[in-house]
Amino acid sequence: MSKNSIKPEPSEPGLFVNFDAPKFTTKTPVGTAVEQPEIGDEIGKFLQAELQPTLQDIERQLTPRQAVSERTQMVMAKVLEAMTGVQANEIDFFKLTGGKVGQALFKKRNPT
């Protein structure tokens, strides 16, 4: 055994002796449980009330992007329809989409 080993100290005599289970003779009254809203529901309501203005601001910011996305989808559908009768190089993509899609397609087809 080394010098630095730890030796357990002896426990006090009688410390863990005669622990009997407590005996209760009184009966606990039983009542009907009233259903209460869960705390998560309350937190959800609070957060919704507190964050509603923020959510509305986010919705206002997203609406123009969604409109652009829908507009882009509509334009692409028109382009696909137009391609059945007209060659793609004859379609003015700059004019149809405000330049963004047209510029991307132009760069892809005409690398400099």
Rosetta blueprint (number, residue, H / E / L):
1 M L
2 S L
3 K L
4 N L
5 S L
6 I L
7 K L
8 P L
9 E L
10 P L
11 S L
12 E L
13 P L
14 G L
15 L L
16 F L
17 V L
18 N L
19 F L
20 D L
21 A L
22 P L
23 K L
24 F L
25 T L
26 T L
27 K L
28 T L
29 P L
30 V L
31 G L
32 T L
33 A L
34 V L
35 E L
36 Q L
37 P L
38 E L
39 I H
40 G H
41 D H
42 E H
43 I H
44 G H
45 K H
46 F H
47 L H
48 Q H
49 A H
50 E H
51 L H
52 Q H
53 P H
54 T H
55 L H
56 Q H
57 D H
58 I H
59 E H
60 R H
61 Q H
62 L H
63 T H
64 P H
65 R H
66 Q H
67 A H
68 V H
69 S H
70 E H
71 R H
72 T H
73 Q H
74 M H
75 V H
76 M H
77 A H
78 K H
79 V H
80 L H
81 E H
82 A H
83 M H
84 T L
85 G L
86 V L
87 Q L
88 A H
89 N H
90 E H
91 I L
92 D L
93 F H
94 F H
95 K H
96 L H
97 T H
98 G L
99 G L
100 K H
101 V H
102 G H
103 Q H
104 A H
105 L H
106 F H
107 K H
108 K H
109 R H
110 N L
111 P L
112 T L
